[in-house]
Amino acid sequence: MVIVVYDIPDDKRRTKLSNFLEGYGRRVQFSVFECFISLEEMRQLHEKVKKFVLPTEDNVRFYWIFAEAMSMTLTVGSEKPAPPPNFYVL
């Protein structure tokens, strides 16, 4: 799992990034997404996110969370991280 956290002061750039990240994971807080993707997909996501940010003003961080650490996650007021259900498009 990858946690993507961002601080982007510009509303337009922040909205574009947020909308983009919704295609990769689940929003768990205003500027935090949980993404159940592979390490290679995280690297690709990292490259794609660069198009949305202004490096001198914005901050985006990617945290790779190992499966062992996920099982030790504690939450208050929300559910624990869980991968989305598998589904098939026919």
C-alpha positions in Angstrom: 0.0 0.0 0.0 1.1 3.6 -0.7 0.0 6.6 1.3 0.0 9.8 -0.7 0.0 13.0 1.3 0.1 16.5 -0.1 0.1 20.1 0.8 -0.8 22.3 -2.2 -1.8 25.9 -1.5 -3.3 26.6 -4.9 -6.9 25.5 -5.2 -6.8 24.7 -8.9 -3.6 22.5 -8.7 -4.9 20.8 -5.5 -8.2 20.0 -7.1 -6.6 18.6 -10.2 -4.2 16.4 -8.2 -7.1 15.2 -5.9 -9.2 14.2 -8.9 -6.3 12.4 -10.5 -5.5 10.5 -7.3 -9.1 9.3 -6.9 -8.3 7.0 -9.9 -5.5 5.3 -7.9 -6.9 5.0 -4.3 -9.3 6.0 -1.6 -9.3 9.4 0.1 -9.1 8.9 3.8 -8.5 12.6 4.8 -8.7 15.8 2.9 -5.1 15.6 1.5 -4.4 11.9 2.2 -5.0 8.9 -0.1 -4.5 5.2 0.5 -3.5 3.5 -2.7 -3.3 -0.3 -3.0 -0.8 -0.4 -5.9 2.5 -2.1 -6.5 6.0 -0.6 -6.0 6.3 -0.2 -9.7 2.9 1.5 -10.0 4.0 3.9 -7.2 7.1 4.9 -9.2 4.9 5.5 -12.2 2.4 7.5 -10.1 5.3 9.5 -8.7 6.3 10.5 -12.2 2.7 11.4 -13.3 2.1 13.5 -10.2 5.0 15.8 -11.2 2.7 17.2 -13.9 0.3 18.6 -11.3 2.7 20.3 -8.8 4.8 23.4 -8.7 8.0 22.2 -6.8 8.7 25.6 -5.4 5.3 25.8 -3.7 3.8 22.3 -3.4 4.7 19.2 -1.4 3.7 15.7 -2.2 5.0 12.6 -0.3 4.7 8.9 -1.1 5.0 6.4 1.8 5.3 2.7 1.0 3.7 0.7 3.7 4.6 -3.0 4.0 1.9 -5.6 4.6 3.2 -6.3 8.1 2.8 -2.7 9.0 -0.7 -2.5 7.6 -1.9 -5.2 10.0 -0.7 -3.0 12.9 -2.6 0.1 11.8 -4.7 1.7 14.5 -7.6 4.0 13.7 -10.1 6.0 15.7 -13.5 6.8 14.1 -12.9 5.1 10.8 -12.2 1.7 9.3 -8.8 0.2 8.9 -7.1 0.3 5.5 -8.5 -2.4 3.2 -7.9 -3.0 -0.5 -10.9 -2.4 -2.8 -12.9 -5.5 -3.6 -11.9 -7.3 -6.8 -14.3 -6.9 -9.7 -14.3 -7.5 -13.4 -15.5 -5.4 -16.2 -17.3 -7.4 -18.9 
